[in-house]
Amino acid sequence: MATKLTGRVVFPNDPDYSEARTNLNLYRGKYPAAIVFCQDEMDVLNALKYARERDIPFRVRSGRHSYQNFSILNKGIVIDISEMVKVSVNTSSNTAVIDAGADLGHVYQSLWKYGRALPGGTEYSVGVAGLTLGGGIGYLSRIFGLTCDHLIGVRIVIPKGDNSAEIVEANKWKNRDLFWACCGGGGGNFGIVTQFTFQVHPIDMVSIYRVEWDFDQMEKAFDSWQNWAPFTDERLTSDIELHAKSQNLILSEGQFVGPKEELKQLIRSLLKGTRPRRIQIASLPFNKAFDHFNYPAGNEPSYFKRSGSFVYEKIPERGIQIMKKSLENAPNENASIWQQSLAGKVQAVSPTETAYFHRNALIAQEYNTTWEKGEDPKEFVEWVVALRKHMSPYTRGDYVNWPDLTIRDWPTSYYGENFDRLRKVKTRVDPMNVFNFKQSIPPFSH
Ligand SMILES: Cc1cc2nc3c(=O)[nH]c(=O)nc-3n(C[C@H](O)[C@H](O)[C@H](O)COP(=O)(O)OP(=O)(O)OC[C@H]3O[C@@H](n4cnc5c(N)ncnc54)[C@H](O)[C@@H]3O)c2cc1C
């Protein structure tokens, strides 16, 4: 008997279609034929079977944050799991079972009730699914590692036979190859994750800092930050955002899992030789810190182009000058270059131990522009593309969670030496290439 769609299904004529189809990035939005908001694993299974039986293209969606909107499509079906959000915590084993539709805000708040943390990203509306499957970088990365480093196992719906689907578990004992691929191999490639089991950490008070400089301090502030942030005490993870010149703001923020007095000492090296205009340091409970780092504007749908790259060696003076020039000629005041320090525990895992390859990078770097409805995107997109190109002599590889269709050598760029192994997993799990989109991992037969 033909499978039926179950769950909350939204069609184009429904009043909530517009909200249901809209992702965070409004640039190149899409118009699916149906969006299935799955309520449980059976709905996910049915949705995949339904699409396969009728040969309908589909995409998988959780937090809607894909930069390139890989989680939506025109005409086909969106299998959305964002209404599956249960979180349960076991404080004696320090583990949490988290439904894959939960967003980070919900995950952090749920864990905090038990005084626990999962190292993840910053904005609340990012889906834990896309984040984890691509790696997961955030303000606890240097002390604890990436989100995917905390993964113990997944439940995942994968294709079966010609037209069917099945729910399997993947962990260190079962489906080991698939588990390895789920630790940084990127979302949407192998199946639909319905549940994650994570290791979590007890956490209580943390200290945070915020330092501001005028734009004329950009070169000094950036150089000081890059010489310090990836090498300082690994309990401290920090970032620096170089805003367009018209904003006159160079901003560094960070979180230290330790007392304020120690943090004060640590940031002395950052400040040395620069003229900051404002310095703030505070000690606060961890839940207040993740609230602080969640910028509400970052959770609102907007038109944007973002791209990024990894920095393996310090950016020399010539590279710093390229960034400065780009910021002086930015298309509007919202354009920025953002860097986050890595190393620490991120480097404690080898590049091939998980599918997340860029273990030895010092910095993850992003180029950002946003614009208003009705504005021509060309200038904004070109600014990002040109900056990426000009910075390429000083960068190596890209983060799969910051996908960019202009990256031609994306297999090596995202996955380095792990690409072939990912193709092997794909060939075993999804030989018919049922899960596919531009920049998805192809099986060997395709
Ligand atoms: C404002 C903003 C802030 C961000 N901050 C951070 C950060 O601090 N740290 C960081 O590392 N990254 C960050 N990112 C990048 C983020 O990790 C990626 O965009 C991530 O892919 C988002 O996942 P999602 O579930 O929200 O998005 P979606 O668009 O729903 O999905 C992203 C990809 O994962 C696939 N996918 C979604 N759900 C599933 C599932 N259940 N099973 C299998 N595949 C699935 C989709 O098909 C798609 O390919 C940020 C992005 C934005 C826009």
The ligand as an SDF file (V2000), in Angstrom:
LIG
                    3D

 53 58  0  0  0  0  0  0  0  0999 V2000
   22.9350   33.3980   12.3310 C   0  0  0  0  0  0  0  0  0  0  0  0
   23.8010   32.1780   12.2470 C   0  0  0  0  0  0  0  0  0  0  0  0
   24.6570   31.8730   13.2880 C   0  0  0  0  0  0  0  0  0  0  0  0
   25.4810   30.7460   13.2380 C   0  0  0  0  0  0  0  0  0  0  0  0
   26.3500   30.4900   14.2710 N   0  0  0  0  0  0  0  0  0  0  0  0
   27.1470   29.3970   14.2170 C   0  0  0  0  0  0  0  0  0  0  0  0
   28.0360   29.0990   15.2830 C   0  0  0  0  0  0  0  0  0  0  0  0
   28.1080   29.8140   16.2820 O   0  0  0  0  0  0  0  0  0  0  0  0
   28.8160   27.9930   15.1690 N   0  0  0  0  0  0  0  0  0  0  0  0
   28.7710   27.1740   14.0770 C   0  0  0  0  0  0  0  0  0  0  0  0
   29.5040   26.1780   14.0360 O   0  0  0  0  0  0  0  0  0  0  0  0
   27.9330   27.4400   13.0480 N   0  0  0  0  0  0  0  0  0  0  0  0
   27.1260   28.5260   13.0970 C   0  0  0  0  0  0  0  0  0  0  0  0
   26.2810   28.7990   12.0490 N   0  0  0  0  0  0  0  0  0  0  0  0
   26.2680   27.8850   10.9000 C   0  0  0  0  0  0  0  0  0  0  0  0
   25.3350   26.7070   11.2100 C   0  0  0  0  0  0  0  0  0  0  0  0
   26.0560   25.7440   11.9530 O   0  0  0  0  0  0  0  0  0  0  0  0
   24.8520   26.0530    9.9080 C   0  0  0  0  0  0  0  0  0  0  0  0
   24.1210   27.0040    9.1750 O   0  0  0  0  0  0  0  0  0  0  0  0
   24.0050   24.8180   10.1840 C   0  0  0  0  0  0  0  0  0  0  0  0
   24.0100   23.9950    9.0420 O   0  0  0  0  0  0  0  0  0  0  0  0
   22.5920   25.1920   10.5590 C   0  0  0  0  0  0  0  0  0  0  0  0
   21.8180   24.0680   10.8400 O   0  0  0  0  0  0  0  0  0  0  0  0
   20.2280   24.2350   10.8920 P   0  0  0  0  0  0  0  0  0  0  0  0
   19.6720   22.9460   11.3540 O   0  0  0  0  0  0  0  0  0  0  0  0
   19.8810   25.4720   11.6230 O   0  0  0  0  0  0  0  0  0  0  0  0
   19.8850   24.5640    9.3760 O   0  0  0  0  0  0  0  0  0  0  0  0
   19.0530   23.8380    8.2340 P   0  0  0  0  0  0  0  0  0  0  0  0
   19.0020   24.8600    7.1470 O   0  0  0  0  0  0  0  0  0  0  0  0
   17.7690   23.3200    8.7380 O   0  0  0  0  0  0  0  0  0  0  0  0
   19.9860   22.6290    7.8390 O   0  0  0  0  0  0  0  0  0  0  0  0
   21.3460   22.7970    7.4670 C   0  0  0  0  0  0  0  0  0  0  0  0
   21.8380   21.5610    6.7170 C   0  0  0  0  0  0  0  0  0  0  0  0
   21.6840   20.4060    7.5510 O   0  0  0  0  0  0  0  0  0  0  0  0
   20.7390   19.4860    6.9770 C   0  0  0  0  0  0  0  0  0  0  0  0
   19.9000   18.9810    8.0640 N   0  0  0  0  0  0  0  0  0  0  0  0
   19.0760   19.6960    8.8550 C   0  0  0  0  0  0  0  0  0  0  0  0
   18.4850   18.8980    9.7500 N   0  0  0  0  0  0  0  0  0  0  0  0
   18.9420   17.6590    9.5280 C   0  0  0  0  0  0  0  0  0  0  0  0
   18.6790   16.3960   10.1350 C   0  0  0  0  0  0  0  0  0  0  0  0
   17.8360   16.2890   11.1460 N   0  0  0  0  0  0  0  0  0  0  0  0
   19.3180   15.3130    9.6500 N   0  0  0  0  0  0  0  0  0  0  0  0
   20.1860   15.4130    8.6090 C   0  0  0  0  0  0  0  0  0  0  0  0
   20.4590   16.5830    7.9970 N   0  0  0  0  0  0  0  0  0  0  0  0
   19.8440   17.6950    8.4490 C   0  0  0  0  0  0  0  0  0  0  0  0
   19.9680   20.2780    5.9520 C   0  0  0  0  0  0  0  0  0  0  0  0
   19.4470   19.4550    4.9280 O   0  0  0  0  0  0  0  0  0  0  0  0
   21.0060   21.2730    5.4720 C   0  0  0  0  0  0  0  0  0  0  0  0
   21.8330   20.6880    4.4960 O   0  0  0  0  0  0  0  0  0  0  0  0
   25.4410   29.9130   12.0870 C   0  0  0  0  0  0  0  0  0  0  0  0
   24.5660   30.2070   11.0480 C   0  0  0  0  0  0  0  0  0  0  0  0
   23.7650   31.3300   11.1120 C   0  0  0  0  0  0  0  0  0  0  0  0
   22.8670   31.6550    9.9550 C   0  0  0  0  0  0  0  0  0  0  0  0
  1  2  1  0
  2  3  1  0
  2 52  2  0
  3  4  2  0
  4  5  1  0
  4 50  1  0
  5  6  2  0
  6  7  1  0
  6 13  1  0
  7  8  2  0
  7  9  1  0
  9 10  1  0
 10 11  2  0
 10 12  1  0
 12 13  2  0
 13 14  1  0
 14 15  1  0
 14 50  1  0
 15 16  1  0
 16 17  1  0
 16 18  1  0
 18 19  1  0
 18 20  1  0
 20 21  1  0
 20 22  1  0
 22 23  1  0
 23 24  1  0
 24 25  2  0
 24 26  1  0
 24 27  1  0
 27 28  1  0
 28 29  2  0
 28 30  1  0
 28 31  1  0
 31 32  1  0
 32 33  1  0
 33 34  1  0
 33 48  1  0
 34 35  1  0
 35 36  1  0
 35 46  1  0
 36 37  1  0
 36 45  1  0
 37 38  2  0
 38 39  1  0
 39 40  1  0
 39 45  2  0
 40 41  1  0
 40 42  2  0
 42 43  1  0
 43 44  2  0
 44 45  1  0
 46 47  1  0
 46 48  1  0
 48 49  1  0
 50 51  2  0
 51 52  1  0
 52 53  1  0
M  END
$$$$
